[in-house]
Each structure stands twice: as structure tokens, then as C-alpha cells.
């Protein structure tokens, strides 16, 4: 019974560890996606403003 409990504990610790790694990876992925979106929006706004100025000027 004690052996079984130890194995279960080891599995639990491994799952916990993998879970933390997954959380970190997902977090990094989300941050990168947000950065890309922000950069794209800024570029689009800049291009739009430049075109707008050219149209007016």
C-alpha cells in the first residue's frame, strides 16, 4: 500500500511539474501573440495615417 502511495505521489509531482511547464509555455505564447497583435495594429495605424496625410496633402 505504501509503495502504491509513493508511486502515486511521484506521478502527482510529475503531473504538477508538466502542468507548470505547460502554463509557462502557454503564457509565453499568449504574450508573444499579444505583442505581434500590438505591433501589427501600430503598423496599420501608422500606414493609415501616412496614407491619410498623403491624400489630404
Phi and psi restraints in degrees (value plus and minus 20) as a CYANA .aco file:
   2 UNK   PHI     -84.8   -44.8
   2 UNK   PSI     -60.9   -20.9
   3 UNK   PHI     -79.9   -39.9
   3 UNK   PSI     -66.3   -26.3
   4 UNK   PHI     -78.7   -38.7
   4 UNK   PSI     -62.3   -22.3
   5 UNK   PHI     -83.1   -43.1
   5 UNK   PSI     -61.6   -21.6
   6 UNK   PHI     -83.9   -43.9
   6 UNK   PSI     -63.3   -23.3
   7 UNK   PHI     -81.0   -41.0
   7 UNK   PSI     -65.2   -25.2
   8 UNK   PHI     -79.7   -39.7
   8 UNK   PSI     -60.5   -20.5
   9 UNK   PHI     -84.8   -44.8
   9 UNK   PSI     -63.5   -23.5
  10 UNK   PHI     -81.3   -41.3
  10 UNK   PSI     -65.0   -25.0
  11 UNK   PHI     -80.6   -40.6
  11 UNK   PSI     -63.3   -23.3
  12 UNK   PHI     -80.3   -40.3
  12 UNK   PSI     -65.2   -25.2
  13 UNK   PHI     -82.9   -42.9
  13 UNK   PSI     -61.7   -21.7
  14 UNK   PHI     -83.7   -43.7
  14 UNK   PSI     -63.8   -23.8
  15 UNK   PHI     -81.7   -41.7
  15 UNK   PSI     -63.6   -23.6
  16 UNK   PHI     -78.7   -38.7
  16 UNK   PSI     -65.3   -25.3
  17 UNK   PHI     -82.8   -42.8
  17 UNK   PSI     -68.7   -28.7
  18 UNK   PHI     -81.1   -41.1
  18 UNK   PSI     -60.5   -20.5
  19 UNK   PHI     -80.3   -40.3
  19 UNK   PSI     -63.7   -23.7
  20 UNK   PHI     -83.3   -43.3
  20 UNK   PSI     -61.9   -21.9
  21 UNK   PHI     -81.0   -41.0
  21 UNK   PSI     -63.8   -23.8
  22 UNK   PHI     -82.1   -42.1
  22 UNK   PSI     -62.8   -22.8
  23 UNK   PHI     -80.3   -40.3
  23 UNK   PSI     -64.3   -24.3
  24 UNK   PHI     -82.8   -42.8
  24 UNK   PSI     -65.9   -25.9
  25 UNK   PHI     -81.5   -41.5
  25 UNK   PSI     -65.9   -25.9
  26 UNK   PHI     -82.6   -42.6
  26 UNK   PSI     -61.6   -21.6
  27 UNK   PHI     -79.2   -39.2
  27 UNK   PSI     -67.1   -27.1
  28 UNK   PHI     -81.7   -41.7
  28 UNK   PSI     -62.7   -22.7
  29 UNK   PHI     -80.7   -40.7
  29 UNK   PSI     -65.8   -25.8
  30 UNK   PHI     -81.8   -41.8
  30 UNK   PSI     -63.7   -23.7
  31 UNK   PHI     -80.9   -40.9
  31 UNK   PSI     -65.5   -25.5
  32 UNK   PHI     -82.8   -42.8
  32 UNK   PSI     -62.5   -22.5
  33 UNK   PHI     -81.2   -41.2
  33 UNK   PSI     -63.9   -23.9
  34 UNK   PHI     -80.8   -40.8
  34 UNK   PSI     -64.0   -24.0
  35 UNK   PHI     -80.8   -40.8
  35 UNK   PSI     -65.6   -25.6
  36 UNK   PHI     -80.6   -40.6
  36 UNK   PSI     -63.9   -23.9
  37 UNK   PHI     -82.4   -42.4
  37 UNK   PSI     -65.5   -25.5
  38 UNK   PHI     -80.7   -40.7
  38 UNK   PSI     -65.5   -25.5
  39 UNK   PHI     -82.1   -42.1
  39 UNK   PSI     -65.0   -25.0
  40 UNK   PHI     -80.1   -40.1
  40 UNK   PSI     -64.8   -24.8
  41 UNK   PHI     -82.0   -42.0
  41 UNK   PSI     -64.6   -24.6
  42 UNK   PHI     -81.1   -41.1
  42 UNK   PSI     -64.1   -24.1
  43 UNK   PHI     -82.6   -42.6
  43 UNK   PSI     -64.9   -24.9
  44 UNK   PHI     -81.0   -41.0
  44 UNK   PSI     -63.8   -23.8
  45 UNK   PHI     -82.6   -42.6
  45 UNK   PSI     -63.6   -23.6
  46 UNK   PHI     -82.4   -42.4
  46 UNK   PSI     -67.2   -27.2
  47 UNK   PHI     -81.5   -41.5
  47 UNK   PSI     -63.4   -23.4
  48 UNK   PHI     -81.3   -41.3
  48 UNK   PSI     -65.5   -25.5
  49 UNK   PHI     -82.1   -42.1
  49 UNK   PSI     -62.8   -22.8
  50 UNK   PHI     -81.9   -41.9
  50 UNK   PSI     -65.5   -25.5
  51 UNK   PHI     -82.2   -42.2
  51 UNK   PSI     -61.2   -21.2
  52 UNK   PHI     -82.3   -42.3
  52 UNK   PSI     -64.2   -24.2
  53 UNK   PHI     -83.4   -43.4
  53 UNK   PSI     -62.7   -22.7
  54 UNK   PHI     -82.9   -42.9
  54 UNK   PSI     -60.7   -20.7
  55 UNK   PHI     -84.0   -44.0
  55 UNK   PSI     -63.2   -23.2
  56 UNK   PHI     -90.6   -50.6
  56 UNK   PSI     -62.1   -22.1
